[in-house]
Amino acid sequence: MKVAAIQHDIAWEDGPATQARLEPSIAQAAAGGARLIVLSEMYATGFSMRTDRIAEQPGGPNERFLQEQARQHGSWLIGSIAQWSGPAGDPLAANVAVVAGPGGELLRYDKIHPFSYAGEHEHYRAGKDFLTVDIDGLRVSVFICYDLRFADEFWALAPDTDLYVVPANWPAPRYEHWRALLRARAIENQAYVLGCNRVGEADRLSYRGDSAIIDPMGQTLAEASHTEAVLSVEVDPAEVRRVRERFPFLADRR
């Protein structure tokens, strides 16, 4: 199955402008045969803590955009958004990865590890539940950005995962961490990893992209530099099985 990562800039706190910017890239990825298309973390607004400005109710415009694009192009889309998903009166939003399918499928994953270094935990609650979805026989597990630093969460899902998807807003000063951790998660879990990071400048931070798709042996199949780009590669769950059968390392995990 072909999967794609769209490395893109974001119009700060401006969903409609970002969506207009993304439409040609999504169309390009779909025309190239991508069955799964991944956008960045907080794809429409950037990594803003101003939830009063950017958070939306379930079914809001940034979620609907993903659903509409999925239906239009016959592909699955993943991107995270700020969403009010708690009980009425809860002051905290959630950083939610929305998984939208071409047949109207809709699943959500709340980021388990808010980035406390930037105060995310003061505005976004921590999620509790993992998400793995079967897309045409490919078992896809979803994490968001800072989650990448917590190997045990990835380990927990490894037996039932062929591809990990990680939308991110990972800033440039720690780009080597991003690159190393993506490869580490692929190697130690013997699974594909797709990391989709943004580019551009926002809120006094710089983002250099370095999006990548890595195979179960840790080989980089596609990577982007520091500009907007569409990465697209074929992934095969049978390759995950072959690697795990040849090197049965997961069986020794305690």
Summary of the structure (lengths in Angstrom):
residues: 254
radius of gyration: 16.8
end to end distance: 31.7
largest distance: 52.5
contacts: 876
relative contact order: 0.16
helix: 34%
strand: 29%
